[in-house]
Amino acid sequence: MGAHAKSCTASVPSFRHACGLCSLQGWCWLPGLEQSDLKRLHAIIRHSCPLPEGHHLFRADDPFTAIYAVNSGCIKSYTTDLQGHEHVRDFHFPGELLGFDAAYPERHHFNALIIKAASVCIISYRDIAVLSRRIPGLQTLILALMSRSFSRQQQCVEGSDATQQLAIFLFDLEARLRRGYGADYEFELPMSHESIANYLRFTPETMSRVISKLQQAGAILVNRRRIRFLDIACLNLIAQGARLDQE
């Protein structure tokens, strides 16, 4: 576990009831495994105790020892430039991985801050590297999870304007929130509007203007951090480039 994370952990079998939403369930409980391989796999995965809001899972330049899977809560990854300005890289929800991009040069490139009380599964990188050579399909599944994260980050920057970029972000966010927190269309966002604007490289004024546009289009309803997805189909069309009437 990272130097800034609590050391209280328990083995995965004790927490199987919490694994239903996790992106790792496909290989953590990989069907067809010999009992001995299943035990080896579970032996290298640990489940953290609850981590409070404001706690860092790890910081930039910490040694890389493990990959983390968010089990509950939300984690913000960010960097800080020489002037002390924060640059948000991503938000990580239940069932998502983080930390794997530090495999080279075995140092974390960013900070991982708990923004909603969280717990994580900790997978020893060296152990999983050895085990993936023994268990067929394990390495392929890990690479697929890593690829999904990179693809999501790329999609937001491909929008032609601020309205489309926010629509892409929110359309993806709705699916991630629903998967992580349950089937609903109204959520309390764990991050601030300022953090979302930072992630999308918007000014606060642009963020406010684009939220108003999406509300006027009937796609969403926002009240501070409370967001209700009114028309997912409409949001998807805007994310795909459909122009709003007022534009």
Secondary structure, 3 states (H helix, E strand, C coil): CCCCCCCCEEEHHHHHHHCCCCCCHHHHCCCCCCHHHHHHHHHCEEEECCECCCCEEECCCCECCEEEEEEEEEEEEEEECCCCCEEEEEEECCCCEECHHHCCCCECCCEEEEEEEEEEEEEEHHHHHHHHCCCCCHHHHHHHHHHHHHHHHHHHHCCCCHHHHHHHHHHHHHHHHHHHHCCCCEEECCCCHHHHHHHHCCCHHHHHHHHHHHHHCCCEEEECCEEEECCHHHHHHHHCCCCCCCC
